[in-house]
């Protein structure tokens, strides 16, 4: 391997290639950071255009999951019928709604 000679007295002969390699590495790392920032800005802009806040996305997903009926605790048939009877007795649902809801619950 042939070493490059430099005229700089502070850089020993053969170390010029190392300086070049370090410079190229630093440039590649810098380009990587610029690309990462550009991608982050692009994704944040797309999310904002859809009405999502990229800074609260995890909290939004967690809230929606907690509100989901898929993750809701399963009620027994007796619990569901008792809840419907209670709603009917308090006048929150009408006779027709009560009858229809009981029929739906008994079909499930």
C-alpha positions in Angstrom: 0.0 0.0 0.0 1.5 3.3 -1.0 1.1 6.2 1.4 0.4 9.6 0.2 3.0 12.2 1.1 1.9 15.6 2.4 3.8 18.8 2.7 2.2 19.6 6.0 4.7 19.0 8.9 1.8 18.4 11.3 0.5 15.4 9.3 2.9 12.4 9.2 3.3 10.7 5.8 0.6 8.1 5.2 -2.1 9.8 7.4 -3.6 11.9 4.7 -5.8 9.0 3.6 -7.2 8.7 7.1 -8.2 12.4 7.1 -9.9 11.9 3.8 -11.8 8.9 5.1 -12.9 10.7 8.2 -14.1 13.7 6.1 -16.1 11.4 3.8 -17.6 9.6 6.8 -18.6 12.9 8.4 -20.3 14.0 5.1 -22.2 10.7 4.9 -23.4 11.1 8.5 -24.5 14.7 7.8 -26.4 13.6 4.7 -28.0 10.9 6.8 -29.2 13.4 9.3 -30.6 15.7 6.6 -32.5 12.8 5.1 -33.9 11.7 8.5 -35.1 15.3 9.2 -36.7 15.6 5.7 -38.5 12.3 6.1 -39.8 13.4 9.6 -41.0 16.7 8.3 -42.7 15.0 5.3 -44.5 12.5 7.6 -45.6 15.2 10.1 -47.0 17.3 7.2 -49.0 14.3 5.9 -50.4 13.6 9.3 -51.3 17.2 9.9 -53.1 17.3 6.6 -55.2 14.3 7.7 -56.1 16.1 11.0 -53.7 14.1 13.2 -51.2 15.6 15.6 -47.9 13.8 15.2 -46.9 14.7 18.8 -50.0 13.1 20.3 -50.6 10.2 18.0 -49.8 7.5 20.5 -52.1 9.0 23.1 -54.8 9.4 20.4 -54.5 5.7 19.5 -54.6 4.6 23.2 -57.7 6.7 23.8 -59.5 5.2 20.7 -58.5 1.7 21.8 -60.0 2.4 25.3 -63.2 3.6 23.8 -63.5 0.7 21.4 -66.3 -1.8 21.8 -63.9 -4.6 20.7 -61.8 -4.1 23.9 -64.8 -3.5 26.2 -65.4 -6.1 28.9 -67.9 -8.7 27.9 -71.3 -8.6 29.7 -73.2 -11.7 30.5 -76.7 -12.0 29.1 -78.2 -11.5 32.6 -76.1 -8.3 33.0 -77.2 -6.9 29.7 -80.9 -7.7 30.3 -80.7 -6.2 33.8 -79.1 -3.1 32.3 -81.9 -2.8 29.7 -84.6 -3.3 32.4 -83.0 -0.6 34.5 -82.9 1.8 31.5 -86.6 1.1 30.8 -87.6 1.5 34.4 -85.9 4.9 34.6 -87.6 6.0 31.4 -84.4 6.4 29.4 -85.6 4.0 26.7 -89.1 3.5 25.5 -91.2 0.3 25.5 -90.4 -0.4 21.8 -86.7 0.3 22.3 -86.6 -2.0 25.4 -88.4 -4.8 23.5 -86.1 -4.5 20.5 -82.9 -4.3 22.6 -84.0 -7.4 24.6 -84.7 -9.3 21.4 -81.3 -8.4 20.0 -79.6 -9.4 23.3 -81.4 -12.7 23.3 -80.4 -13.4 19.7 -76.7 -12.9 20.5 
